[in-house]
């Protein structure tokens, strides 16, 4: 469990922070995840990014809730959320700036043993996430005190990555089993694997969302898709995001791909099952 330290944004009002967002520079390319052009550096130690939620209540911003849960329940280094501010119909998460370099940038230059150590660290992080217990852990999807929310995940496929909300684990299973029946390649004899409890899952663990901090620690960022999902979702999501990373970066990383089963535990059967019903997941 981490201990909160003071922030240089603590003395600012919400209105002052909103004004800073309009005038402060965006993070330069070396400081932000690829595609993170909306992240604003408002003070030397603080950044802010748009929340993906359109809730009236800023306290319900799902990524902020996820970061807070991980901060309090694990030893995983994550940016500390300072507050969530609202500007008209948009919400913005104010969080600590983490000096460091993306793993995608430095991976080719790392030694083999350094890469293995990183994979071992990630394996420990995944175990910590899966050990989190929460009152929200029986409902699939992002954290909320107001009931089920829309689930966004690469598991749902590239056509429509957001589905739900699902009021229960059974409803999530029923969705996938219905797609299995709709699929031309589905197998009626093999159903969605819901044998294990829901666990807390990042769902976007690609090298762009891993920072090797100047403090020497491996930081996990971008928790917008985090929530409670079946244990095997992390593995399949990580495999899917690795494929996407190859397209974005234009290079293959075979060692990274080979390490994913070690990091998340292997769930090849579940991955194959999803691939078999991919045609039905394309339907809205």
C-alpha positions, 0 to 999 in steps of 0.5 A: 500500500502506497502513502500519498505525498503532497502535490504542487496542485493541492493549492489550486482551485478547480477553476484555476486547474481548468484555466491551466488546461486551456493554456498549459502545454501538451506533453511532448512526444517523449513524455506521453504514450503514443496517441495521448495528445490530450494529456496536459502538463499543468504544473511541474509535477501534475498532468490532466487527461480527459475521463472517458465517462460522461457522468454528472458526478466527477467522483464516478470517473471510472479510471480515477476509481481504478487508479485509487483502488490500485493505489490503496490495495497494491504496491503497483506504481501508478499515477496518484489521482489528485482530483477530478474536475468538471468543465461543462460536460467533460471531466478531467482527471488530475494526476501526478506526472511520472518522469520516465520512458515508455517501454516501447521506446527502450525495449529494443535497447534492453538486455535479455535479462532486463527484459526477463526482469520486467516480465517477472515484475509484470507477473507480480503486478498481475497477481496483485491485481487478481488478489484485489477484493472489492464490493464491486467484484461480482459485477463485470466492468468498470468500477461504479457505486451506481450499478453496472457500466458499459464495458470497453475491451479488446475482447469484444473485437475491433468493430464494437469494443464497448458492450453492456452494461451487464448486470451480472457475471451470468449476463456477460456469459449469456452475451458471449454464448449467444454470439457463439450460437450466432457464429458460423464457426461456433461450437454449441458444445463449448461455452464461455469460460466463467468457471473462475471469479471476476478479477481486477483487470487492466486490459490495455497492458501494451508497451506504450502503457508501461513506463520505466520511471526515473526512479527505476520502477515500472509504472502502469498507466492508462487504466481507462479500460480497467474493471472486473472481468474473467481471469483470462481476459488479461491474457487475451487482451494483452495478446490482442494489444501486442498485435495492435502494437505491431501495427502502430510501431511497425515492428515485431517483438517476438520475445514480448509475445512469448512472455505474455503467457508467463506474465498473465498465465496461458489461456490459449483455449479461451483465446481460440474460442474467442477467435472462433466466434469473431464473426458474430462479435462483429454484429452490433 
